[in-house]
């Protein structure tokens, strides 16, 4: 696990935007950021993972995985489920059967 004081450390933050939100990934020493956008679904207690974007200069470092894992952690803690409309998030759900209870 990378710690915040190490070069290249990834910090994930969640920002509410309107009724939806975005998880952003900042890498120490980099100007580019990755993000995962979500919006509420018509079904109560479900958030739709719409898109995950990691710019090429910061690709290949597991940024998209960290963004997805943070959303899953929040789902467990806050009690919502995730509809993975984003193909990357859907793939990660397929790779993690232990997340199946959170898939909407």
Secondary structure as a PSIPRED ss2 file (coil, helix, strand):
# PSIPRED VFORMAT (PSIPRED V4.0)

   1 X C   1.000  0.000  0.000
   2 X C   1.000  0.000  0.000
   3 X C   1.000  0.000  0.000
   4 X C   1.000  0.000  0.000
   5 X C   1.000  0.000  0.000
   6 X C   1.000  0.000  0.000
   7 X C   1.000  0.000  0.000
   8 X C   1.000  0.000  0.000
   9 X C   1.000  0.000  0.000
  10 X E   0.000  0.000  1.000
  11 X E   0.000  0.000  1.000
  12 X E   0.000  0.000  1.000
  13 X E   0.000  0.000  1.000
  14 X E   0.000  0.000  1.000
  15 X E   0.000  0.000  1.000
  16 X E   0.000  0.000  1.000
  17 X E   0.000  0.000  1.000
  18 X C   1.000  0.000  0.000
  19 X C   1.000  0.000  0.000
  20 X E   0.000  0.000  1.000
  21 X E   0.000  0.000  1.000
  22 X E   0.000  0.000  1.000
  23 X E   0.000  0.000  1.000
  24 X E   0.000  0.000  1.000
  25 X E   0.000  0.000  1.000
  26 X E   0.000  0.000  1.000
  27 X E   0.000  0.000  1.000
  28 X C   1.000  0.000  0.000
  29 X C   1.000  0.000  0.000
  30 X C   1.000  0.000  0.000
  31 X C   1.000  0.000  0.000
  32 X C   1.000  0.000  0.000
  33 X E   0.000  0.000  1.000
  34 X E   0.000  0.000  1.000
  35 X E   0.000  0.000  1.000
  36 X E   0.000  0.000  1.000
  37 X E   0.000  0.000  1.000
  38 X E   0.000  0.000  1.000
  39 X E   0.000  0.000  1.000
  40 X E   0.000  0.000  1.000
  41 X C   1.000  0.000  0.000
  42 X C   1.000  0.000  0.000
  43 X C   1.000  0.000  0.000
  44 X C   1.000  0.000  0.000
  45 X C   1.000  0.000  0.000
  46 X E   0.000  0.000  1.000
  47 X E   0.000  0.000  1.000
  48 X E   0.000  0.000  1.000
  49 X E   0.000  0.000  1.000
  50 X E   0.000  0.000  1.000
  51 X E   0.000  0.000  1.000
  52 X E   0.000  0.000  1.000
  53 X E   0.000  0.000  1.000
  54 X C   1.000  0.000  0.000
  55 X C   1.000  0.000  0.000
  56 X H   0.000  1.000  0.000
  57 X H   0.000  1.000  0.000
  58 X H   0.000  1.000  0.000
  59 X C   1.000  0.000  0.000
  60 X C   1.000  0.000  0.000
  61 X C   1.000  0.000  0.000
  62 X C   1.000  0.000  0.000
  63 X H   0.000  1.000  0.000
  64 X H   0.000  1.000  0.000
  65 X H   0.000  1.000  0.000
  66 X H   0.000  1.000  0.000
  67 X H   0.000  1.000  0.000
  68 X H   0.000  1.000  0.000
  69 X H   0.000  1.000  0.000
  70 X H   0.000  1.000  0.000
  71 X H   0.000  1.000  0.000
  72 X H   0.000  1.000  0.000
  73 X H   0.000  1.000  0.000
  74 X H   0.000  1.000  0.000
  75 X H   0.000  1.000  0.000
  76 X H   0.000  1.000  0.000
  77 X H   0.000  1.000  0.000
  78 X H   0.000  1.000  0.000
  79 X C   1.000  0.000  0.000
  80 X C   1.000  0.000  0.000
  81 X E   0.000  0.000  1.000
  82 X E   0.000  0.000  1.000
  83 X E   0.000  0.000  1.000
  84 X E   0.000  0.000  1.000
  85 X C   1.000  0.000  0.000
  86 X C   1.000  0.000  0.000
  87 X H   0.000  1.000  0.000
  88 X H   0.000  1.000  0.000
  89 X H   0.000  1.000  0.000
  90 X H   0.000  1.000  0.000
  91 X H   0.000  1.000  0.000
  92 X H   0.000  1.000  0.000
  93 X H   0.000  1.000  0.000
  94 X H   0.000  1.000  0.000
  95 X H   0.000  1.000  0.000
  96 X C   1.000  0.000  0.000
  97 X H   0.000  1.000  0.000
  98 X H   0.000  1.000  0.000
  99 X H   0.000  1.000  0.000
 100 X H   0.000  1.000  0.000
 101 X H   0.000  1.000  0.000
 102 X H   0.000  1.000  0.000
 103 X E   0.000  0.000  1.000
 104 X C   1.000  0.000  0.000
